[in-house]
């Protein structure tokens, strides 16, 4: 029974490159009431146009200025 359930779970798992998965994943960082009407972006493309002025994205698209040591400050880590 366990192996059958595992196969079913694998079969229904979404591709992490799909827009629908990215919209769910990136929007999940925000409270539901914000994510429901937020713009969802992959950092380069708008995956879902929002209406509330908020944007959910996977990370700061600028990246770290010092990748070996992380963000230099909280201000640098802020998204766009």
VENTAUR-V149975 format. One record per pair of residues at least 6 apart in sequence whose C-alpha atoms are under 8 Angstrom apart, sorted by the first residue. I is the first residue (numbers start at 1). J is the second residue. D is the distance in whole Angstrom. If there is no record, write none. Layout:
BEGIN
i=I j=J d=D
i=I j=J d=D
END
This chain:
BEGIN
i=14 j=21 d=6
i=15 j=21 d=7
i=16 j=22 d=7
i=19 j=47 d=6
i=22 j=42 d=7
i=23 j=40 d=6
i=23 j=41 d=8
i=23 j=47 d=7
i=23 j=48 d=7
i=26 j=40 d=7
i=26 j=41 d=8
i=26 j=56 d=6
i=26 j=57 d=5
i=26 j=58 d=6
i=27 j=35 d=5
i=27 j=36 d=8
i=27 j=38 d=8
i=27 j=40 d=7
i=27 j=56 d=6
i=27 j=57 d=8
i=28 j=35 d=7
i=29 j=56 d=8
i=30 j=56 d=7
i=34 j=52 d=8
i=34 j=54 d=7
i=35 j=54 d=8
i=35 j=56 d=7
i=37 j=50 d=5
i=37 j=51 d=6
i=37 j=52 d=6
i=37 j=54 d=8
i=38 j=48 d=8
i=38 j=49 d=7
i=38 j=50 d=4
i=38 j=51 d=6
i=38 j=52 d=6
i=38 j=53 d=7
i=38 j=54 d=5
i=38 j=55 d=5
i=38 j=56 d=7
i=39 j=46 d=7
i=39 j=47 d=8
i=39 j=48 d=5
i=39 j=49 d=5
i=39 j=50 d=4
i=39 j=51 d=7
i=39 j=52 d=8
i=39 j=53 d=7
i=39 j=54 d=6
i=39 j=55 d=5
i=39 j=56 d=6
i=40 j=46 d=6
i=40 j=47 d=5
i=40 j=48 d=5
i=40 j=49 d=7
i=40 j=50 d=7
i=40 j=55 d=6
i=40 j=56 d=5
i=40 j=57 d=6
i=41 j=47 d=5
i=41 j=48 d=7
i=41 j=55 d=7
i=41 j=56 d=6
i=41 j=57 d=5
i=41 j=58 d=8
i=42 j=57 d=6
i=42 j=58 d=6
i=43 j=57 d=6
i=43 j=58 d=7
i=43 j=59 d=8
i=43 j=60 d=8
i=43 j=61 d=6
i=59 j=79 d=7
i=60 j=77 d=7
i=60 j=78 d=7
i=60 j=79 d=4
i=60 j=80 d=7
i=61 j=79 d=7
i=61 j=80 d=7
i=62 j=79 d=8
i=62 j=80 d=8
i=64 j=70 d=6
i=64 j=71 d=6
i=64 j=72 d=8
i=64 j=76 d=8
i=64 j=77 d=7
i=65 j=71 d=7
i=65 j=72 d=7
i=66 j=72 d=7
i=71 j=77 d=6
END
